[in-house]
Amino acid sequence: MSTQATGSYERRELIANSAIRVIARDGVRALTHRVVDIEAGIPKGATSHHARTRLALLELIVNTLAERAITDAKKAASILNATAQGEHKLSIADLARVITELVETLSDRRDDMKARYALVLELGNEPLLRRKLTTQSEVHAIAREVTAMLLDRADLPCSNERVEELIALTDALVFQRTIIQENTSPESILAAYLRGVASLAGDLTRES
């Protein structure tokens, strides 16, 4: 990569990071090219040079968030794969602890998560952008694969319904810690849900 290309990439990254901070702090409606210039400490018009329209600026932000989320998801998948591929089965306590660690990791990226939630609400008229942040994203596909594997290693049902439920619960717990800023540990909530799944599976087995 040439020095010029590197400089352009770094400037775009600076703009994206600054825009994410603006959205996380002030909301999507506060996002303008000039506000991003000021937030980034760059000359007036620099943001417009890299993203000429508001839609282009939103695309830059969404793509940045999506790329980070994919990187995080792949990293988490690698760690969770290693956890799940041991010789012993995962207990409910093990699984709840593993998912809690993931919730805490994601909620530590507070600005990214707050910006994501704000954009999901605002991008109703931009479905192609919105899908990169929701259940039609590559991140969601990775999450489905890993969640199914973990449920299976814990001898719990790994149907599409159970996989989607656990992903939704995990996302809700991240939202709670990011937006509501509750300090309650997700571990007990996750364990209670997983015990319910195990109990229901046992009841269905006995009925069959």
DOPA-447768 format. One line per field, with one value per atom (N, C-alpha, C): atom name; x negated, y negated, z. Coordinates in pm, 1 decimal, padded with zeros to 6 digits, m for minus. Atoms other than C-alpha are relative to their C-alpha. Example, Ala and Ser with C-alpha at 12.3 -4.5 7.8 and 13.67 -1.06 7.14 Angstrom:
2
name <- N|CA|C|N|CA|C
east <- m00089.0|m01230.0|m00090.0|00082.0|m01367.0|00077.0
north <- 00119.0|00450.0|m00120.0|00119.0|00106.0|m00109.0
up <- 00000.0|00780.0|00000.0|m00006.0|00714.0|00073.0
***
This chain:
208
name <- N|CA|C|N|CA|C|N|CA|C|N|CA|C|N|CA|C|N|CA|C|N|CA|C|N|CA|C|N|CA|C|N|CA|C|N|CA|C|N|CA|C|N|CA|C|N|CA|C|N|CA|C|N|CA|C|N|CA|C|N|CA|C|N|CA|C|N|CA|C|N|CA|C|N|CA|C|N|CA|C|N|CA|C|N|CA|C|N|CA|C|N|CA|C|N|CA|C|N|CA|C|N|CA|C|N|CA|C|N|CA|C|N|CA|C|N|CA|C|N|CA|C|N|CA|C|N|CA|C|N|CA|C|N|CA|C|N|CA|C|N|CA|C|N|CA|C|N|CA|C|N|CA|C|N|CA|C|N|CA|C|N|CA|C|N|CA|C|N|CA|C|N|CA|C|N|CA|C|N|CA|C|N|CA|C|N|CA|C|N|CA|C|N|CA|C|N|CA|C|N|CA|C|N|CA|C|N|CA|C|N|CA|C|N|CA|C|N|CA|C|N|CA|C|N|CA|C|N|CA|C|N|CA|C|N|CA|C|N|CA|C|N|CA|C|N|CA|C|N|CA|C|N|CA|C|N|CA|C|N|CA|C|N|CA|C|N|CA|C|N|CA|C|N|CA|C|N|CA|C|N|CA|C|N|CA|C|N|CA|C|N|CA|C|N|CA|C|N|CA|C|N|CA|C|N|CA|C|N|CA|C|N|CA|C|N|CA|C|N|CA|C|N|CA|C|N|CA|C|N|CA|C|N|CA|C|N|CA|C|N|CA|C|N|CA|C|N|CA|C|N|CA|C|N|CA|C|N|CA|C|N|CA|C|N|CA|C|N|CA|C|N|CA|C|N|CA|C|N|CA|C|N|CA|C|N|CA|C|N|CA|C|N|CA|C|N|CA|C|N|CA|C|N|CA|C|N|CA|C|N|CA|C|N|CA|C|N|CA|C|N|CA|C|N|CA|C|N|CA|C|N|CA|C|N|CA|C|N|CA|C|N|CA|C|N|CA|C|N|CA|C|N|CA|C|N|CA|C|N|CA|C|N|CA|C|N|CA|C|N|CA|C|N|CA|C|N|CA|C|N|CA|C|N|CA|C|N|CA|C|N|CA|C|N|CA|C|N|CA|C|N|CA|C|N|CA|C|N|CA|C|N|CA|C|N|CA|C|N|CA|C|N|CA|C|N|CA|C|N|CA|C|N|CA|C|N|CA|C|N|CA|C|N|CA|C|N|CA|C|N|CA|C|N|CA|C|N|CA|C|N|CA|C|N|CA|C|N|CA|C|N|CA|C|N|CA|C|N|CA|C|N|CA|C|N|CA|C|N|CA|C|N|CA|C|N|CA|C|N|CA|C|N|CA|C|N|CA|C|N|CA|C|N|CA|C|N|CA|C|N|CA|C|N|CA|C|N|CA|C|N|CA|C|N|CA|C|N|CA|C|N|CA|C|N|CA|C|N|CA|C|N|CA|C|N|CA|C|N|CA|C|N|CA|C|N|CA|C|N|CA|C|N|CA|C|N|CA|C|N|CA|C|N|CA|C|N|CA|C|N|CA|C|N|CA|C|N|CA|C|N|CA|C|N|CA|C|N|CA|C|N|CA|C|N|CA|C|N|CA|C|N|CA|C|N|CA|C
east <- m00085.4|00000.0|m00088.7|00080.5|m00140.7|00022.8|m00013.9|m00198.0|00128.7|m00122.0|00086.5|00123.3|m00114.0|00323.7|00012.5|m00001.4|00222.2|00057.7|m00050.9|00287.3|00149.7|m00142.9|00628.9|00078.1|m00066.7|00720.1|00005.9|00004.3|00609.9|00096.6|m00092.2|00810.4|00144.8|m00135.1|01122.3|00031.0|m00019.1|01073.3|00022.8|m00017.5|01037.6|00140.2|m00133.9|01356.0|00107.1|m00098.2|01547.4|00004.5|00005.2|01430.0|00062.0|m00055.2|01519.6|00151.4|m00144.3|01863.2|00070.2|m00056.7|01927.3|00012.1|m00006.9|01844.4|00113.7|m00107.6|02082.4|00135.9|m00128.3|02367.9|00021.4|m00011.8|02297.0|00033.5|m00019.0|02294.5|00127.1|m00104.5|02551.3|00112.6|m00103.9|02753.9|m00026.7|00020.7|02779.4|00038.6|m00046.7|02966.9|m00106.3|00105.7|02661.6|m00113.5|00110.5|02442.1|00002.7|00021.3|02319.6|m00148.0|00139.8|02000.1|m00083.0|00074.9|01897.8|m00023.4|00015.3|01960.0|m00110.0|00104.7|01739.8|m00137.3|00126.9|01467.0|m00049.2|00037.1|01470.9|m00038.7|00027.9|01484.2|m00135.6|00125.2|01191.1|m00119.1|00109.2|00989.7|m00067.9|00054.8|00947.1|00056.9|m00044.8|00984.5|00144.9|m00136.7|01332.2|00007.0|m00015.9|01449.5|m00071.5|00075.6|01220.2|00092.3|m00094.3|01508.8|00074.6|m00070.9|01696.4|m00087.1|00092.0|01386.9|00004.4|00000.2|01406.2|00140.3|m00138.6|01786.5|00086.6|m00056.7|01957.8|00143.1|m00139.5|02316.2|00020.6|m00032.7|02485.6|00008.7|m00010.4|02563.2|m00138.1|00136.3|02196.6|m00067.0|00056.0|02100.5|00059.1|m00063.8|02354.2|m00055.5|00058.3|02215.9|m00137.9|00133.4|01864.8|00010.1|m00016.9|01984.5|00047.4|m00056.3|02192.2|m00103.2|00101.9|01913.6|m00109.2|00100.8|01666.3|00050.8|m00058.4|01898.3|00013.1|m00018.0|01972.2|m00133.3|00132.1|01603.7|m00055.2|00046.7|01519.1|00077.8|m00083.2|01810.8|m00036.8|00040.9|01703.4|m00132.6|00129.2|01347.0|00019.8|m00027.5|01477.2|00068.4|m00074.4|01716.1|m00091.3|00092.6|01442.3|m00096.9|00089.5|01211.4|00073.0|m00079.7|01487.2|00028.9|m00028.1|01572.8|m00119.8|00121.6|01211.6|m00017.0|00013.1|01203.8|00106.6|m00109.9|01543.7|m00014.1|00027.4|01448.2|m00097.1|00099.7|01145.7|00063.6|m00069.4|01368.6|00088.3|m00099.2|01626.5|m00060.5|00057.6|01386.2|m00084.2|00065.2|01245.0|00069.7|m00057.2|01311.7|00124.8|m00115.0|01560.2|00113.9|m00117.5|01912.2|00003.7|m00018.0|01993.7|00118.8|m00113.6|02209.3|00076.7|m00076.9|02482.1|m00077.0|00079.8|02260.5|m00114.8|00109.3|01969.9|00051.1|m00053.6|02185.9|00044.7|m00042.8|02338.8|m00120.1|00120.5|01991.0|m00064.9|00061.4|01856.8|00077.1|m00080.9|02147.1|m00005.9|00014.2|02120.0|m00127.9|00126.3|01757.6|00014.8|m00023.9|01871.8|00083.0|m00083.5|02142.1|m00085.3|00084.4|01884.5|m00098.0|00092.0|01641.3|00070.0|m00074.0|01905.4|00043.3|m00048.9|02043.0|m00113.7|00114.9|01691.0|m00021.6|00008.5|01709.0|00124.2|m00124.0|01969.7|00038.3|m00033.9|01947.6|00048.7|m00040.6|01967.2|00140.9|m00130.4|02266.6|00110.8|m00101.1|02453.5|00027.8|m00018.3|02395.1|00077.7|m00071.4|02513.2|00149.2|m00141.6|02839.4|00070.0|m00059.5|02902.7|00022.3|m00010.7|02839.4|00107.5|m00105.0|03065.0|00137.2|m00127.1|03348.7|00018.8|m00009.8|03269.1|m00001.5|00022.9|03195.2|00114.5|m00114.6|03546.0|00020.2|m00015.9|03542.8|m00124.2|00123.5|03197.3|m00024.2|00007.6|03247.9|m00135.0|00128.8|02915.3|m00104.3|00091.1|02726.7|00044.3|m00053.1|02953.7|m00030.2|00019.2|02911.7|m00141.9|00137.2|02535.5|m00014.4|00005.2|02617.0|00101.6|m00108.3|02901.7|m00013.6|00002.7|02998.7|m00034.0|00036.8|02916.8|m00148.3|00141.5|02551.3|m00088.0|00098.3|02241.4|m00028.6|00022.9|02191.3|00104.9|m00108.1|02529.2|m00018.7|00023.6|02441.2|m00107.8|00106.0|02120.3|00054.5|m00058.0|02312.2|00089.0|m00087.2|02565.6|m00081.4|00083.9|02293.9|m00062.6|00067.2|02108.2|00100.7|m00101.4|02425.2|00051.8|m00046.5|02548.5|m00103.5|00107.1|02210.7|m00007.1|00007.8|02207.5|00117.6|m00117.0|02561.4|m00016.1|00021.8|02472.5|m00101.6|00103.2|02159.5|00052.2|m00060.8|02378.1|00117.3|m00110.4|02621.7|00136.3|m00126.3|02893.8|00051.1|m00054.1|03130.0|m00061.7|00063.2|02967.5|00081.2|m00088.4|03268.8|m00013.7|00004.3|03299.7|00067.5|m00074.0|03553.2|m00084.6|00080.9|03321.7|m00122.9|00116.9|03022.2|00037.6|m00042.4|03213.1|00038.6|m00035.5|03349.8|m00123.7|00119.9|03004.2|m00075.4|00063.3|02862.0|00076.4|m00081.8|03153.6|m00020.1|00022.9|03102.7|m00137.1|00135.0|02730.2|m00003.5|m00003.6|02795.3|00074.1|m00075.5|03052.0|m00085.0|00086.9|02798.0|m00109.4|00097.6|02539.9|00066.9|m00075.2|02804.2|00020.1|m00023.4|02884.6|m00125.0|00124.3|02520.7|m00050.2|00049.0|02450.8|00086.8|m00092.4|02759.8|00054.0|m00058.0|02922.7|m00108.9|00118.1|02581.2|00028.9|m00022.2|02710.0|m00125.3|00119.3|02428.3|00031.1|m00037.0|02623.7|m00072.3|00071.7|02421.9|00097.2|m00085.7|02573.1|m00003.5|00022.3|02447.9|00120.9|m00114.8|02744.1|00120.6|m00110.8|02991.7|m00018.8|00029.9|02821.9|00016.3|m00010.5|02799.5|00146.3|m00142.7|03171.2|00066.6|m00055.8|03260.7|m00043.6|00052.6|03035.8|00058.5|m00064.2|03177.6|00144.1|m00135.5|03524.8|00002.6|00010.2|03420.1|m00023.7|00030.6|03275.3|00122.5|m00119.6|03590.0|00107.3|m00099.5|03817.3|m00037.0|00045.2|03606.4|00025.2|m00024.5|03632.4|00146.7|m00144.6|04009.8|00047.0|m00040.1|04045.4|m00047.9|00053.0|03823.8|00087.4|m00083.8|04036.3|00137.8|m00131.8|04354.5|m00001.5|00008.0|04227.5|m00010.0
north <- 00119.5|00000.0|m00123.9|00120.4|m00338.5|m00089.6|00095.1|m00617.9|m00079.8|00077.2|m00813.6|00082.3|m00086.9|m00516.8|00023.9|m00019.6|m00456.4|m00122.0|00123.4|m00819.9|m00014.8|00008.5|m00805.2|00096.1|m00099.6|m00488.4|m00049.5|00049.1|m00640.7|m00116.5|00112.7|m00957.6|00050.3|m00056.4|m00754.2|00068.4|m00065.8|m00552.3|m00104.3|00108.6|m00873.9|m00059.7|00055.2|m01009.9|00095.2|m00098.8|m00687.5|00005.7|m00005.7|m00672.0|m00124.5|00125.5|m01036.5|m00003.5|m00003.6|m00989.9|00095.3|m00095.9|m00686.7|m00064.0|00068.9|m00894.6|m00102.1|00099.6|m01168.2|00067.6|m00070.6|m00920.7|00056.1|m00059.5|m00745.0|m00105.6|00106.5|m01075.1|m00082.0|00098.1|m01289.0|00052.9|m00056.1|m01058.6|m00023.0|00006.4|m01012.6|m00136.8|00129.6|m01341.3|m00109.0|00100.4|m01530.7|00014.9|m00030.2|m01379.5|m00090.6|00078.4|m01629.7|00008.2|m00002.1|m01654.2|m00097.3|00101.6|m01969.6|00045.2|m00049.8|m01813.1|00105.6|m00103.0|m01519.3|m00064.3|00073.4|m01758.3|m00050.4|00056.8|m01926.9|00110.4|m00111.7|m01598.3|00063.1|m00064.1|m01460.6|m00094.6|00096.3|m01782.4|m00012.6|00008.2|m01794.1|m00123.5|00122.4|m02084.9|00008.6|00007.0|m02196.2|00054.2|m00058.6|m01994.7|00132.2|m00125.1|m01698.1|00121.4|m00112.5|m01466.9|00009.5|00001.7|m01572.3|00053.0|m00050.2|m01488.4|00152.4|m00146.5|m01124.3|00059.9|m00047.4|m01094.5|m00119.5|00125.1|m01352.7|m00024.1|00015.2|m01285.9|00058.6|m00057.5|m01199.6|00152.1|m00144.8|m00853.5|00063.6|m00053.0|m00801.6|00002.5|00003.4|m00903.8|00112.8|m00110.2|m00659.5|00134.7|m00124.0|m00386.8|00025.1|m00012.3|m00455.1|00046.5|m00036.0|m00430.7|00144.1|m00135.3|m00115.9|00104.1|m00095.8|00057.9|00016.7|m00007.8|m00026.8|00083.7|m00078.0|00109.3|00146.9|m00138.2|00420.1|00073.7|m00063.4|00490.4|00032.8|m00026.4|00457.6|00115.4|m00105.4|00678.7|00136.2|m00125.9|00945.8|00047.1|m00034.7|00935.5|00052.7|m00043.4|00962.2|00135.5|m00125.9|01243.1|00116.7|m00107.0|01445.3|00031.5|m00021.0|01393.6|00076.3|m00068.3|01495.0|00143.2|m00135.0|01793.7|00091.0|m00079.1|01910.2|00040.7|m00028.7|01884.2|00099.3|m00087.6|02048.6|00138.3|m00130.1|02323.2|00079.7|m00067.2|02402.3|00047.9|m00038.3|02406.7|00121.3|m00104.3|02631.1|00130.8|m00119.7|02879.1|00080.8|m00083.0|03008.1|00134.3|m00133.9|03368.4|00003.1|m00003.8|03287.6|m00084.5|00077.7|03165.1|m00128.9|00124.4|02808.7|00014.0|00006.5|02772.9|m00129.1|00123.7|02510.6|m00116.7|00105.3|02311.9|m00043.5|00031.2|02334.6|m00087.6|00070.8|02218.5|m00141.2|00133.0|01931.2|m00090.5|00079.7|01816.2|m00044.5|00031.8|01830.2|m00112.3|00101.9|01625.3|m00132.2|00122.1|01377.9|m00074.5|00062.8|01313.1|m00071.1|00062.8|01240.7|m00127.4|00118.2|01000.9|m00114.2|00103.0|00815.3|m00058.5|00047.5|00793.9|m00096.8|00085.5|00648.3|m00130.4|00121.5|00403.7|m00094.9|00087.9|00271.8|m00093.6|00085.7|00132.4|m00089.8|00073.9|m00112.7|m00091.2|00092.7|m00374.5|00075.3|m00078.3|m00113.7|00055.6|m00061.9|00058.9|m00104.9|00106.3|m00266.2|m00052.4|00045.8|m00380.4|00103.1|m00106.7|m00044.5|m00004.6|00002.2|m00058.9|m00122.7|00122.7|m00418.9|00011.4|m00013.4|m00335.9|00100.3|m00098.4|m00029.7|m00067.3|00071.8|m00259.5|m00100.8|00110.1|m00533.5|00045.1|m00041.2|m00327.9|00082.2|m00074.6|m00196.2|m00015.9|00025.3|m00351.4|00037.2|m00043.0|m00213.3|00147.4|m00141.4|00165.9|00065.9|m00062.2|00253.5|m00032.6|00036.4|00063.3|00065.6|m00051.8|00175.3|00148.3|m00144.5|00543.8|00035.2|m00026.2|00516.8|m00005.9|00015.7|00439.8|00088.9|m00077.1|00687.5|00148.0|m00146.0|01052.6|00050.0|m00042.4|01057.2|m00023.2|00032.7|00972.5|00124.1|m00108.3|01188.5|00034.0|m00021.9|01143.6|00094.6|m00085.1|01303.0|00144.2|m00135.5|01600.1|00070.8|m00057.6|01655.9|00032.2|m00020.8|01616.8|00123.3|m00117.8|01879.3|00128.7|m00120.3|02130.0|00032.9|m00021.7|02083.0|00036.4|m00026.9|02079.2|00142.7|m00137.6|02405.2|00099.6|m00088.9|02565.8|00004.9|00005.3|02449.8|00072.3|m00069.2|02571.2|00151.1|m00143.4|02907.7|00055.7|m00045.9|02935.0|00005.2|m00002.5|02868.1|00097.8|m00096.8|03143.7|m00067.6|00073.4|02883.6|m00005.2|00007.8|02858.0|m00116.4|00105.9|02661.7|m00026.2|00032.3|02606.9|m00147.7|00140.7|02282.2|m00089.9|00079.7|02161.3|m00027.8|00017.3|02219.4|m00086.4|00080.3|02071.0|m00147.8|00139.7|01752.4|m00058.6|00047.2|01728.1|m00041.7|00028.3|01743.2|m00120.7|00118.3|01490.4|m00126.1|00115.8|01255.5|m00036.0|00025.3|01295.3|m00063.9|00055.2|01227.6|m00145.8|00137.5|00915.9|m00091.1|00079.5|00796.0|m00031.6|00022.2|00837.1|m00101.8|00101.6|00637.9|m00137.6|00126.3|00367.2|m00052.6|00041.2|00361.7|m00061.3|00049.5|00314.6|m00126.2|00114.2|00063.0|m00124.0|00113.8|m00158.0|m00028.3|00018.6|m00101.2|m00004.8|m00001.6|m00041.8|00067.4|m00082.6|00216.1|00082.9|m00076.9|00389.5|00143.4|m00137.2|00708.9|00095.7|m00095.8|01005.6|00075.1|m00076.7|01167.4|00150.3|m00143.8|01505.4|00071.1|m00065.4|01582.7|00003.4|00004.4|01476.9|00107.6|m00100.6|01695.1|00140.9|m00132.8|01990.1|00038.9|m00028.5|01962.0|00037.2|m00031.9|01957.2|00139.4|m00129.1|02255.1|00115.8|m00104.7|02454.7|00022.8|m00013.2|02382.8|00079.5|m00075.2|02511.5|00148.2|m00139.0|02826.0|00069.1|m00056.8|02881.1|00029.1|m00019.3|02835.4|00118.0|m00111.7|03076.1|00132.7|m00121.6|03333.8|00036.4|m00024.7|03294.5|00055.7|m00045.7|03339.6|00142.2|m00135.2|03648.6|00101.3|m00090.9|03805.1|00019.0|m00008.4|03728.4|00079.9|m00067.1|03884.8|00151.0
up <- 00000.0|00000.0|00000.0|00010.3|m00102.2|00120.8|m00110.8|00147.1|m00013.2|00023.2|m00014.5|00035.7|m00029.4|00008.0|00149.4|m00145.3|00369.2|00069.5|m00058.5|00451.3|m00019.7|00028.2|00284.6|00088.9|m00085.8|00476.2|00144.0|m00138.1|00806.3|00020.0|m00011.3|00736.7|00002.9|00000.9|00654.2|00133.5|m00129.7|00973.0|00109.4|m00096.7|01174.3|m00011.7|00022.4|01017.4|00053.2|m00046.4|01086.8|00151.9|m00146.9|01448.6|00062.7|m00052.0|01504.3|m00017.0|00025.2|01347.6|00096.4|m00095.7|01568.7|00137.8|m00129.7|01876.1|00002.8|00007.3|01761.1|00016.6|m00008.5|01713.6|00139.8|m00133.7|02043.8|00104.9|m00099.4|02231.5|m00024.4|00030.6|02048.1|m00088.5|00085.8|01822.7|m00147.7|00144.8|01447.4|m00055.4|00052.2|01397.0|00012.6|m00020.1|01521.1|m00100.9|00091.4|01250.0|m00122.4|00121.7|00990.6|m00034.8|00041.3|00790.7|00083.8|m00075.7|00976.3|00143.4|m00137.2|01318.0|00006.0|00002.9|01220.0|m00018.6|00015.1|01100.6|00135.5|m00130.4|01441.3|00097.2|m00091.4|01634.0|m00030.4|00041.2|01433.9|00006.3|m00000.9|01452.5|m00134.6|00135.6|01075.8|m00069.7|00066.8|00828.9|m00047.4|00049.3|00728.2|m00142.4|00132.7|00427.8|m00018.0|00014.7|00492.3|m00000.4|m00002.0|00578.8|m00132.5|00128.7|00263.8|m00112.8|00102.3|00059.4|m00006.3|m00004.4|00171.5|m00006.1|00005.3|00196.3|m00037.9|00050.5|m00020.9|00048.7|m00041.5|00086.5|00139.8|m00131.1|00414.8|m00009.9|00017.9|00275.9|m00007.8|00009.4|00188.0|00137.0|m00135.5|00542.0|00084.5|m00072.6|00687.1|m00045.9|00052.8|00458.7|00059.9|m00058.9|00587.5|00145.4|m00141.5|00948.4|00013.4|m00009.2|00895.8|m00041.0|00044.1|00703.2|00104.9|m00106.1|00979.5|00116.1|m00109.9|01248.8|m00038.7|00044.9|01042.0|m00006.6|00009.4|00974.1|00138.4|m00136.6|01343.6|00061.7|m00057.6|01440.4|m00057.4|00062.1|01191.4|00058.1|m00060.6|01325.6|00141.2|m00137.4|01682.6|00001.9|00003.5|01589.7|m00035.1|00038.2|01421.1|00113.3|m00113.9|01718.3|00110.4|m00102.5|01960.2|m00041.2|00048.9|01740.5|00019.9|m00018.7|01754.3|00145.9|m00143.5|02134.3|00044.8|m00039.8|02175.0|m00061.2|00061.3|01930.6|00084.7|m00084.3|02145.6|00129.8|m00123.2|02453.8|m00023.2|00025.8|02293.3|m00047.8|00058.3|02137.0|00097.3|m00100.1|02461.9|00009.8|m00008.1|02550.6|00087.3|m00089.4|02827.6|m00055.3|00037.3|02770.0|00081.5|m00073.8|02867.1|00094.5|m00091.5|03176.2|m00027.4|00013.4|03191.3|00061.1|m00064.2|03429.3|m00090.6|00093.3|03180.8|m00114.0|00115.7|02892.8|00037.5|m00046.2|03091.6|00022.3|m00025.8|03193.9|m00131.4|00128.8|02836.8|m00069.7|00066.8|02699.6|00076.0|m00080.7|02988.4|m00036.2|00039.2|02893.8|m00134.0|00129.9|02538.3|00015.9|m00026.4|02663.5|00054.3|m00060.9|02872.5|m00101.2|00103.3|02580.6|m00094.6|00093.0|02348.7|00065.8|m00066.8|02605.2|00036.2|m00021.9|02666.2|m00119.1|00119.1|02309.9|m00002.7|m00023.7|02434.0|m00116.2|00108.6|02157.7|m00123.6|00116.8|01882.5|00017.4|m00022.7|02039.4|00002.8|m00004.3|02111.5|m00141.1|00138.0|01753.0|m00080.8|00071.7|01621.1|00030.0|m00036.7|01815.9|m00057.7|00053.7|01710.4|m00150.9|00145.3|01344.5|m00039.5|00029.4|01350.6|00002.7|m00010.5|01458.9|m00113.2|00096.4|01207.1|m00146.0|00138.8|00894.8|m00057.9|00051.2|00833.1|m00149.5|00143.4|00485.0|m00080.3|00067.3|00403.6|00033.7|m00039.2|00422.1|m00027.4|00031.0|00257.8|00106.0|m00108.5|00526.8|00130.3|m00126.6|00810.2|00016.9|m00009.8|00728.4|00045.1|m00043.9|00792.7|00151.8|m00145.2|01156.8|00071.1|m00060.1|01212.3|m00033.5|00012.2|01169.5|m00139.6|00134.5|00798.0|m00028.2|00017.4|00855.8|00005.3|m00009.3|00824.4|00145.7|m00143.0|01198.6|00056.8|m00051.3|01266.7|m00046.5|00050.8|01046.5|00081.9|m00083.6|01244.9|00138.4|m00133.1|01571.6|00002.8|00007.2|01462.4|00003.2|00008.1|01379.7|00135.3|m00128.4|01707.9|00108.5|m00102.1|01919.1|m00010.5|00019.3|01767.9|00051.2|m00045.0|01837.1|00152.3|m00146.0|02199.6|00065.1|m00054.0|02265.5|m00013.2|00021.4|02117.7|00099.1|m00094.0|02335.5|00143.1|m00133.9|02639.1|00006.5|00007.4|02531.3|00010.5|00003.1|02482.2|m00143.9|00135.6|02184.0|m00077.1|00080.4|01901.5|m00126.5|00111.9|01677.1|m00035.4|00041.1|01482.6|00103.1|m00098.2|01738.7|00123.6|m00120.6|02036.4|m00028.2|00037.3|01853.9|m00006.3|00012.8|01767.2|00135.7|m00133.9|02122.8|00078.8|m00078.9|02277.3|m00055.1|00059.9|02030.5|00040.4|m00037.5|02104.4|00147.0|m00142.6|02479.7|00021.3|m00012.0|02445.0|m00045.1|00050.7|02235.7|00097.3|m00097.4|02490.9|00123.0|m00116.0|02770.9|m00031.9|00042.5|02573.8|m00000.1|00001.8|02520.0|00141.9|m00138.7|02892.1|00061.1|m00059.8|02990.2|m00070.5|00077.0|02713.0|00018.3|m00000.4|02722.1|00139.3|m00132.8|03060.8|00106.2|m00087.3|03222.9|00134.2|m00118.2|03468.4|00025.6|m00034.3|03655.4|00041.4|m00032.3|03720.7|m00094.0|00083.7|03596.9|m00089.9|00090.2|03287.8|00029.0|m00016.1|03409.8|00059.9|m00063.8|03636.7|m00093.7|00096.2|03366.4|m00106.3|00101.5|03106.6|00055.7|m00061.1|03345.3|00019.8|m00020.1|03428.3|m00132.4|00131.6|03058.3|m00044.9|00044.9|02981.7|00080.5|m00081.1|03272.9|m00046.3|00052.6|03135.8|m00129.6|00125.4|02794.3|00028.8|m00035.9|02953.0|00058.5|m00062.7|03160.7|m00103.9|00104.8|02859.2|m00089.0|00083.1|02655.2|00070.6|m00077.4|02935.0|00002.8|m00001.4|02954.4|m00133.8|00132.5|02579.2|m00025.9|00017.0|02587.5|00073.2|m00078.5|02860.3|m00063.1|00061.7|02665.9|m00129.3|00130.8|02343.1|00014.4
***
